[in-house]
Each structure stands twice: as C-alpha cells, then as structure tokens.
Amino acid sequence: MKKRYRLLSAAIFFLILGIAQRKLLPNPYVWNFTFLSWAVTCAFLVIIVRKAVAQYFLIGAASLFFALFAAETLFGLGFEQTGQEAKPRNVPIEDIRADKQDPELLPFNANLIKRDPELGYRPKPEKARVASRHSLDGKIISDVLYTFDEQGRRITPSRSAAKNAVAVFGCSVAFGLGLNDSESIPYVLGQVLGTNWQVYNLAYSGYGAHQMLAQIQGGVLDAIVPEYERVEVIFLTIPSHETRSAGEAGWDQYGPWYVLENGRAARKGNFTDRPRRAFPVLEKIMRDSLVFQRLFRPPAMDQDEAITLHAAIIAEADIELNKRYGIRIKTALWPGAPFGAELARRNVPLVDLYSAFPEDMLLPPDQASGHNLGLTGENLLFMDNHPNAKAAKYAAQGLADSLVK
C-alpha cells in the first residue's frame, strides 16, 4: 500500500510539474517538457491502477504525450536554429573558441537571439564576436567571424565624420550569413561609398518584409536619422520572401502578422494571434504549442495573394518612412524576385540588382528560386546556397550605383 501511495504522489508531482512548466519555461520549451511530465504521470498511474481497461487507456495516453514531447522538441530545435546556417548532412560544427584561444569568442547558435514581442525574435542587443566553423571530411570549408555592436547590429565600416547614412534591411542575404564581417553586402557597400557614408546593417537571418516594417514602426531609425544630412533606406528582397510575409516560415512562428485592409498592410498582432481552423478552447490553452500551430495553422496563402501582401508591406514601410522622416524606401530586387510589377504599381522606388551581376553569374530568370537565388552554383556558398563574397561584392556595387546617380 505504501508503494502505491509513493507512486501516486510521484504521479501527482509530475502532473503539477507539467502544469507549472508552462509558466516557468521560455518558448520554445513551453510545452515539450509539459508533455514529457504528463507522459511520466501516465506511466506511474499504469503501475498504480489495477483495471486492465484503465491501464490500456493510460498506456495510450503516455504514448501520445511522449510523441507530442518528441514533436514539440523537434519543432523547438527548428526555432532555435533560426540564427544558424543550414548545414548539409555529415558536416560537423566545431567549437572554434578553443582553437582560437579566445574565451570571448562565442559560437553561432540560438544563444545569440531572444524572443521579441514586436519582431518574433531578434539578436541580443549586446556587443559580441561570434565564430562559426564547419568541416567536411576533416577539411575546413567555412570559417566565419561575425561581430555585433552594442545594439545587436552586425558591424560595418565606422565613419565618424560621415554626413550621409544608409540603413540596410533584409534577411540573411543582407545580413551576410556565411560571410566574414568585411564580406557582407552592407560592409562592402560602406567601403564603396567611402568616408562620407555610414552604413547600418539592420538585417538578420530569417527576416522578411514584415520584420522590416515592424522595425520601422518601432522606431529603429529614430536615433539614426537626426544625425545625418541625408539618409537612405534599402530593403533587399529575394525570391520566396512572400512566404515569410504570409507567415509560412517554420522558424518564424511568433513574427509580426500583417493583413490586407483596403489594399494596405495593417498589423493584427503576431502570427500566433491568427485564427485557427477549429477548437477555440484548445487554441486558447495551447496557442504556444508548436505542434498545435503546425496542425491548426491557417491554410497556406495563394502565391499571388502572398506577393500582393509582401508588396503592400513594403509600400506601407515607404509610407511610414515618408510620414516619419520625409524619406522613401528603395527596394532592391535580388535576381528572380517576383515583386517588381506589384511594387511598381504601388509606386515604390526599385533597384533591380539583376543588372548588377555579369551574365555568366546568373541563371535564366525562369530558373531562379529562393533556393538558388538566381545565381549559378559557383557563386553560392557550399554550406547553404547563400551568396558568396564575390556575389555580395557585385550586389553592393549595384546598391552603391543606385545611391550616387
């Protein structure tokens, strides 16, 4: 009898622990350990109860909760890898700190980002030097250093006497994922423009137009614009960006949610605030569950509708910039980006980067996609198909040419 009481006490403990963990643990770990605790609770109860029907029921419940724990954990790991390069199979990531004998050098992983109520996630606002090294068959194939300033922005050339400034928004392509500091597009742009221009890299891996608009609406440029005589704003958009604006990127579960209202983009909250297909009570309880979001998220948006929304978000950023600072946004279209016609219809200034690249670097327009970025294979990084340093240099020159015309 005492043994049964001990088991019952343990079951109650894990049940309460599972409930408490929803309050104690941060996303994306809100539900995975809760499911695990409930699985353990059911396992204890299987030992305690004596009726076969109840045992079978509890075994099924334990199996279900354990499966949910495994799925939630996998989806959570996917969220954590937002700040990491995608990597092919059998390519181990090495910790570069011991090799460099530098205790302040950090690994490039999820510890660099934090949940943000306005953007979904963001780099931590702290100065840091970050290393990322990859090897294949014992040979180093990627050895990259990322340096962030106090605001969590990747560094660019410092121009203390500059009279002009450029703020570059975008995703990992603009951020320079897989490239060293001095190879990123904003950094090279600063070198090309010279000492009279200060460039700010406001891009980050996985971002889309919705984060760019949320950044501007949140006042990210308020401290920058008054310091310069001329300020230019560039948003670099690539093929497949429309899926991010539509909330279909698996890593961006908590990003800003915009919808079309009378042809304009209006914020309605975050993607977690979108109405689900069914089960409103369950939605209220489990809205932070990544499994629940995957099962009951709204149907995927039609591509044409997504492109219209993406363009409307960019146009809204243009309106917001003009209202706040009297400046316009320049949208840089990466080769293959299908947004030119809709943005032109909305009178958004465009920079077509297709003409910035030599023909032998480009794929035919009908072959361009978010996977190949419209570039031939030798102009992409081996690791994850991001532009290499050569491609970044041509893109930066194209942006510079658009600013000094």
N, C-alpha and C positions, 0 to 999 in steps of 0.2 A: 504493500500500500504506500509506504514512504517513497518507494522508487517512482510510482505513478505520480505522486504529488510533486516530486522533483521534476519529472518530465513535463508535467502540466505547468509548473512555474517557469520552466525554461521556455515552453511554447508561448506563454503569455509575455515573457520578457522579449522574445524576438518579434512578437506581434506588435508590441508597443514600440520597440526599437524601429521597426519598419515604418510606423506612422511618424515617429519623431524625426527620422532621417529626412523626410520631405521638407522639414523646416531647417534642419541643421546643415545639410549638404548643398553646395552650389551646383547650378547647372554646369555640365550636362549630367551630373550624378544624382539628380533629384530622385529618380525612380529606379535606377538599376539595383542599388542596394536595398531599396524598399522591397522590390520583387524577390530578392535573394532572402531577405529576412522572413518574408511570408512563406517562401518555399521551405525554409528550415522549420518554421512553425508547423506547417502541414506535416512535415516528416516526423516531428516529435509526436504530433497527435495520432499519427498512424500507429505508433507504438503503444499509445495510451488506450485508444478505443479498442473494443473487442468485437464489435459487429463487423462482419465482412463487407457489407454494403458501404458502411461509413469508411472503412479502410480503403476500399477501391476508389471512393469519391476523393478522399484525401490524397491518395497516390496520384490521381489525375490532376488535382489542384496543385500539388507540389511540382509535378512535371510541367504544368502550364506556367507557373510562376518562375520556375528555373529557366524555361525557354524565353520568357519575357525578360528576365535578367540578362541572359546572353545577348538577346537582340538589342536591348537598351544600351548595354555596354559597347557593342559594336558601333551603334549609331553615335554614341558619345565619343568614341575614339575618332570617328569621322569628323565630329565637330572640333575636337582638339587639333586635328591636323590641318585646320584652316590656315595656320601660319607656316606650314611646312611645304617643301617641294613634294610633288608627286614623284614616286620612285618606282622604277621597274623591279620586277622580281629578282631576288638573289643579289640585290645591291645593298650591302650592309652600311648603316650610317655609323661612322666612327666619332667618338668624342674627341674633338680637336684640342681641348684645353690642355691635357697632359702633354701632348706633342709640342705645343707652343710654349709651355712653361709659363702660362699667363693665367692666374687664378681669376682674373676679372673677365675673361673671355667666356661668353655664355653659349650654350648650344641653341640652335634654331629650332624651337619647339613651342608647344602650346603655352609654356610659362611666359612667353612674350606678349600674350594677348589677354584681354579680360572682357567679360560681358559688359555691354554698354546699352543702356535703355534707349538711346537715340539711334545708334548705328548697328546694333546687334552684337558687334564685337569691335575691338579696336586694339592697336598696340598700346602697351602700357606707357603712360607719359613719364618716361624716365630715360636718362642718358645711359646708353648701353653699347657694348661692342659684342657682336654676335657672330659665331662661326658655324659654317656648315660644310662638312666634308663627306664625299661619297667615294667609294672604291668599287671596282669590279675586277674579280679575279686577281686581287692583290695590287691592282694599279689604280692610282688616284685619278678619278675622272672629273671631279668637281671639288674645288677648294675655294670657298667664297667667304668674304668678310662683309657683314652688314653693320653699319654704325648708325645709331639713332641719337637725336638730340634730346634735350630735356622735355620736349613736347611729344616725343614718340615719333618724330618725323625722320625719315632717312636723310642723311646729310647730303648737302650739295656744296659747291664752292662758296665760301664765305666772302661776301663783298660788302664791307662796312661802309664804303663811300658810294654805293650804288644809288642812283636816283630812280631806277625803274625796277619793277618786280614782276615775276611770273609765278603763278600758282598752278601746279600741275596736279590734276585729279585723275583717278583711274584705278585699275586693278593691278595684278601682279606684273603685267607688261610695263606699265608706267612706273610701278614701284622698283622694278629691276630684279625680280626673283631669278636666282641662279647667276646673277652678275655681281661682281665686286662693286664697291661704292662708286669708284671712278668710271665704271662702265654703264651705269644706269642711264636711261634717257634723260631724266632731269639733270643729272650731274653733267653729262656731255653737253646738254643744252646750255648750262651755265658757262661751260668753257667756251663754247662757240660764240655766245652773246658778248662775253667779255666783262670787264670790271664794272661797267655801268648798269649791270643787271643782276639782281639777286633772284635766284630760282628757289622755290619751295616745293618739296616733294610731299604732297598730301595724299598720295595714292597708297593703297595697301592690298595685299594679296586677297583675292576673292571678292573685292568690292565691285559694285556696279553703279549705274546712274542713280539709283535710289539712295545709296550711301552718300554720293556726291551732293545731291540736293539736300539731304539731311544735314550734312556738314555745313553747307552754306546757310541753311535756315537756322542752324545752331550757332552761327556767328564765328566760324573758324577763321574768317578773314578780317574780323573786326580790328584785331591788333596789327594786321599787316598793311591794309590799305592806307591808313593815315600817314604811314612812314615814307611813302614814295610819291613822286610826281605822276608816274604812270604805272598802272597795274593791269596786267593781262591775266586772264584765267583760261586755262586749257583743260578740256576733258577729253581723254584719249579713250575711244571706244573700239572694241574689237568684235569680230563675228561671235555670235551666241550671247552677247551681253543682254539681249532681250529676255532670255530665260531667267537671268538674275533679277531683273526688274519685276518679272512676273512671280517671283518667289519660288522658283523651281530648283534652286541650287541647294543641294543637300547639306552643305556646310553652313548655310545662311538661314537657319531655322528661325532666328529671332530678329532678322533685319527689318528696316522700315518698310511699311506697307503703304503703297500709293495706288489709287484707283483713278479712273477717268470720270470726271464730272463736268458736263458741258464742254467736253473737248480738252479740259485741262487736268493736270495731275493734282490730286488732293490727298493729303496724308490721312489715313484712318487708324493709325497705330502701328503695330508691328505685325509680322506675319503670323504670330501666334494669336492675334486678335481676329483673324479671318474666320467667317462662319464655316462650320464643318458640315459634313453631309448628314449626320444624324447624331443621336444620343446627346442631347444638350446637357443633361445632368452629368454624364460621364465626361463630357468636354470640360465642364466647369472644374471637375475634380482633377482630371488628368491632362490639362492643357499643356503642362510642361513635359509630358512624356514624349520622347522622340518616337517611340513605337506608335503611340496614338496619332501623332502628327503624320506619320507615314501612311497609316491605314485610313485616316479620315480627313486628310487634307483635301482642299478643293480640287476638282479635275484640272489637268494641265490646260493652260491657256493656248488658244489657237495662235500660230506663229504671227500671222498678220496683226492680230489683236495685240500680241506682246510687243511687236515692233512699234505699233502706234503708241502704246503705253510708254515704252522706252523713250521714244522721241518726245512725247508730252512731258516726261520728267525732265529731260534736258532743256526743253523750251521753258519749263517752269523755273529752272535754275537761271536761265537767261533773264527772265522777268524779275526774279528775286534780286539778282545782281544789279540790274539796272535801277531797281527801286531803292536798294540799299546804298549803292556806291556810284551809280551812274556809269557802270561798265557792262560789257557784254561778254558772254562766254564764247570761246572758239572751240568747236567740236572737231577734234582730229579723228578722221575716219581711217582706221587701220585697213590695209588691203583686204577686201572681201566683206567689210562691214556693210550690211544691207539697209542702212538707215538714212542714206543721203537724200533720197527723194522726199521722205516724210519730214525730215528736218528742214530741207529747203522750203517745203510748203509752209512750214511754221516760221520761216524767216530767221532761222538760227544760222549764224556765221559758221562756215565749214572750212576745214583744212583737209584736203584729200592727200593722204600720205602715199597713195598708190604711186603717184608720180615721183615720190622721193627716192624710190628704190630702182636700181638698174633692172632692166627686163629679165636678165638671167637669174635674178634672185626671186622672181615672182612665179607663182603658179597661175595657170589660166583662171580668170575670175570665177568660172563655174565650178572650179575645184576647191576654192577657198572655203575654209570652215573654221570653227572655233578650235579644232584640234591642230590644224596645220598653220593657222593664221595667214594663209595665203602665200607662204614662203616655201621655197624648196628646202629639202631636208638638211642640206649643209649649212643653212642659215638659222637653224634651230638648235637649242641645247640638246645634247644627248639624253639628259636626265628626264626632261618633261615637256619638250616641244615649246619652250618659251624662246623668244628671240635671243640670239647670241649677241656678243659685243659688237660684231660687225653690223648686224641688222639694227641694233639700238643706235649706233652712230649715224646711220642713214636717216633713221626716224627723227633723231634730234636735229639734224641739219635741216630736214624738211620743216620742222616746227620753227626753227630759227628763221628760216627764209620767210615764213608767214608773218613773223613779228617785225621784221625790218624792211618790209616792202614799202 
